[in-house]
């Protein structure tokens, strides 16, 4: 439902018209295309940057990524690209589907069932994608 008197709606329409005029291909633009440009880091790189390389007594990369997934889920699973990327990195870091699902389910206690459902949907989308198609 759009209201011609709604200034936000008018501003969005004006921006879309301007983008179409500058580059007609932008009409079919989807931010999801940016996700495909972001590579999944290798397990070794994840461990180096997020794991025990610089802090041997600290958390490993997989644990840190599971905590990140918890936070993203609790926020209402609004950061879809970040959730999908985190799940891709979790798989690379050695997390199982069960660990990912349990992490998201645990977050429901803090973020609510709708947030958990959305995060689970996004994670399943990644986990059901054949390797190499992400």
QUIMO-V300430 format. One record per residue. N is the residue number from 0. RES is the residue in one letter. PHI is phi as a letter, one per 30 degrees, with the letter a starting at -180 (NA if undefined). OMEGA is omega in whole degrees, -180 to 180 (none if undefined). Layout:
<<N & RES & PHI & OMEGA> <N & RES & PHI & OMEGA>>
//
This chain:
<<0 & X & NA & 178> <1 & X & c & 180> <2 & X & c & -178> <3 & X & d & -179> <4 & X & d & -180> <5 & X & d & -177> <6 & X & d & 179> <7 & X & d & 179> <8 & X & d & 179> <9 & X & d & 180> <10 & X & d & 179> <11 & X & d & 179> <12 & X & d & 179> <13 & X & d & 178> <14 & X & d & 179> <15 & X & d & 178> <16 & X & d & 179> <17 & X & d & 179> <18 & X & d & 178> <19 & X & d & -179> <20 & X & d & -179> <21 & X & d & -177> <22 & X & a & -177> <23 & X & e & -180> <24 & X & d & -180> <25 & X & d & 179> <26 & X & d & -180> <27 & X & c & -178> <28 & X & d & 174> <29 & X & b & 179> <30 & X & d & -180> <31 & X & d & 178> <32 & X & d & 178> <33 & X & d & -179> <34 & X & d & -178> <35 & X & d & 178> <36 & X & d & -178> <37 & X & c & -177> <38 & X & d & 174> <39 & X & d & 180> <40 & X & d & 177> <41 & X & d & 180> <42 & X & e & 180> <43 & X & d & 179> <44 & X & d & 177> <45 & X & e & -179> <46 & X & d & -180> <47 & X & d & -175> <48 & X & d & -174> <49 & X & c & -172> <50 & X & c & -170> <51 & X & d & -177> <52 & X & e & -178> <53 & X & c & 180> <54 & X & b & -174> <55 & X & e & -180> <56 & X & c & -176> <57 & X & d & -180> <58 & X & d & 175> <59 & X & d & -176> <60 & X & d & -179> <61 & X & d & 180> <62 & X & d & 179> <63 & X & d & 179> <64 & X & d & 176> <65 & X & d & 176> <66 & X & d & 177> <67 & X & d & 178> <68 & X & d & 177> <69 & X & e & -179> <70 & X & d & 179> <71 & X & d & 178> <72 & X & d & -179> <73 & X & d & 179> <74 & X & d & 179> <75 & X & j & 179> <76 & X & h & 179> <77 & X & d & -177> <78 & X & d & -173> <79 & X & e & -179> <80 & X & d & -179> <81 & X & d & 178> <82 & X & d & 180> <83 & X & d & 179> <84 & X & d & 179> <85 & X & d & 178> <86 & X & d & 176> <87 & X & e & 179> <88 & X & d & 178> <89 & X & d & 178> <90 & X & d & 179> <91 & X & d & -179> <92 & X & d & 175> <93 & X & j & 179> <94 & X & d & 177> <95 & X & d & 176> <96 & X & e & 180> <97 & X & d & 180> <98 & X & d & 179> <99 & X & d & 180> <100 & X & d & 179> <101 & X & d & 179> <102 & X & d & 179> <103 & X & d & 180> <104 & X & d & 179> <105 & X & d & -179> <106 & X & d & 179> <107 & X & d & 179> <108 & X & d & -176> <109 & X & c & -176> <110 & X & c & -180> <111 & X & j & -178> <112 & X & d & 178> <113 & X & d & 178> <114 & X & d & 179> <115 & X & d & -179> <116 & X & d & 180> <117 & X & d & 179> <118 & X & d & 179> <119 & X & d & 177> <120 & X & d & 180> <121 & X & d & 179> <122 & X & d & 180> <123 & X & d & 177> <124 & X & e & 179> <125 & X & d & -175> <126 & X & d & 180> <127 & X & d & 179> <128 & X & d & 178> <129 & X & e & -179> <130 & X & e & -180> <131 & X & j & -179> <132 & X & c & -177> <133 & X & d & none>>
//
